Amino acid sequence: MTKNLTINQRLNSNLFPVGVATSSFQIEGARDGREASIWDTFCATPGAVKDGSDGNVACDHIHRWQDDIELVSSLGFDAYRFSVSWPRIMKACGSVNQTGLAFYVDLLKALKDKGLKAYVTLYHWDLPQYLEDKGGWLNRETALAFAEYVDVVSKAFNGYVDCYATLNEPFCSAYLGYEIGVHAPGKVGKQFGKKAAHHLLLAHGMAMQVLRRNAPDVTSGIVLNFTPYYASTASEADAAAAKLAHDHHNDWYVKPVLTGCYPDILHTLPENEKPDIHDGDLALINAPLDYLGVNYYTRSFVAACSHDGFRILPPAADAPVSAMGWEIFPNALRDLLLQLHRDYDLPPVQITENGMACDDALINGEVDDPVRVQYLQDHMNAVAEAMEAGVDVTAYFVWSLLDNFEWAEGYLKRFGIVYVDYDTQQRIPKRSALALQRWLTRRKASNGEM
């Protein structure tokens, strides 16, 4: 029997949207309908993706999108967060792929018809390869190209979008992709990471200008991922190490967006690692936001290290972990939100991704995932506790609607609340999806919508 969710009353109002999220490269497939992206190239690199897979088919969402939108609606969600594939919109020659643009317009119209709010992410890591060939996010011109793409999209989507996110998790694009090389484009070197990060944030600022011009009535902001860092001991050295990890991996992104300046560690970086900051860049990056998107999955403990100043430790042997090996610790989400609330003059906050990978198995036509059910309940309650302490949280999104291509993990990890049989493309709601459906149905009934 499906377990009921017991959710804090603060989230039981229909004025608080609860949605589910996906991203383009992870679900769409239809490689022949777009330009190559850096992830196509990365997938073709031997050993880059653990199972040797790619996104050529993924969840075949391009051909099954109508059923997927019906699934979002039938599960009772209020909103659908998805990303637009830049290489499906802009051709290498500079012209617009009208077929690709029409796909998203049709999807947006269907969401509107279903009464679902559309939360559109404009960049979720799938940079066109033709731009990477010119330097990618190490090239300042890529930020200008992004603004041109956003101009095309925001004009075409006029009247159908409830919320825009310029970027999703620039930390992952910059650090994982350009510094340690475990994500596309696979570059390795400390001299690359913060340069790429600066151009990503610059692209965000330029895109915000475009959105204010083309979609002034639409809520717009940026989505950042955060890992709360805790000192591994009570020593001053470990406390300083945790602060340093926070500065490099969290504050490097949120501080310039909210205050117009980088953390003080900027001045301690070797010259070859410093970003190329032009006059006016930080004012652009500091464009006023309608909201800050927060993605949260886990916390980390940190110890002092003579080499880099900090070392991130694996979870304790007895700690509960997800299939990704990430510690499950809901209270860290509350702590994170409270820390952001203390440190910054925050705009409204959306929890734009929260979820976990489980070792899901289809047995007799069903997928029982009680750990995910508990994870979602505990994390939503942690959000509610932060709200009660004064944080203005305005939405919550589960990651993810579907099992999908999980980047460097390929198809080995399942984050979805809906099981995908990759051989048949059958979608099977897991017990977590059914638990959410029951709660959302009760919530609508208690608010007089049914």
Buried (B, 14 or more C-beta within 10 A) or exposed (E): EBBEBEBBEBBBEBEBBBBBBBBBBBBBBBBEBBBBBBBBBBBEEEEBBBEEBBBEBBBBBBEBBEEBBEBBBEBBBBBBBBBBBBBBBBBEEEEBBEEBBEBBBEBBEBBBEBEBBBBBBBBBBBBBBBBBBEEBBBBBEBBBBBBBBBBBBBEBBEEBBBBBBBBBBBBBBBBBBBBBBBBBBBBEEBBBBBBBBBBBBBBBBBBBBBBBEBBEEBBBBBBBBBBBBBBBEEEEBBBBBBBBBBBBBBBBBBBBBBBBEBBEBBEEBEEEBBBEBEEEBBEBBBBEBBBBBBBBBBBBBBBBBEEEBBBBEEBEEEBEBBBBEBBBBBBBBBBBBBBBBEBBEBBBBBBBBBBBBBEBEBEEEBBBBEBBBBBBBBBBBBBBBBBEEEBEBBBBBBBBBBBBBBBBBBBBBBBBBBBBEBEEBEBBBBBBBBBBBBBBBBBBEEEEEE
